[in-house]
Every structure is written in C-alpha cells, then in structure tokens.
Amino acid sequence: WHEREAHEMFGIDFAGHSDLRNMYLPVDFEGHPLRKDFPLLARMVKPWPGIVDVEPLPGGDSSDATNDGDAS
C-alpha cells in the first residue's frame, strides 16, 4: 500500500506494480495533492500571509544611512 499511496499523492510510478489505483482520492480527481506544483485553492483565494507589499518609508533610503553603527 505504500507504493499506491506514493503514486496517488506524489505521482510516482513504480515499475512492476500491478495495482496503482487511488486509495483515498476520488477516481475523477486530477493531480497529485502533495506535490509542490499542486495549486492550493486556499492560497489562490487568500494570499500567503508572509507575502507583504512594503511601501517605502518617508524620507527615502537616506534615513538608513545616518546610522553608522556607533553604539556609544
């Protein structure tokens, strides 16, 4: 059953295995849900929380250059 599960979830084919049918997913399911290239519907509707559009700070880049690293 390990080979059947790996085939179903990742799309790995095992040479010589005679019964690689689905165990968990419906017969008409398309794709392999544990592959990285499988689209996540939840992330298509709501973007990943780590992705943030950062706006530049007032004052531009020169505000970061004023700190020379002196901690005295």
Number of C-alpha atoms within 10 A of each C-alpha: 9 7 13 20 16 16 18 22 17 16 15 14 13 13 6 6 9 7 10 16 12 15 13 10 13 8 9 7 10 8 14 18 16 13 11 9 9 11 13 10 8 9 10 9 8 8 10 10 7 6 7 8 6 6 6 8 9 8 8 8 10 9 10 10 8 8 9 7 7 5 5 3
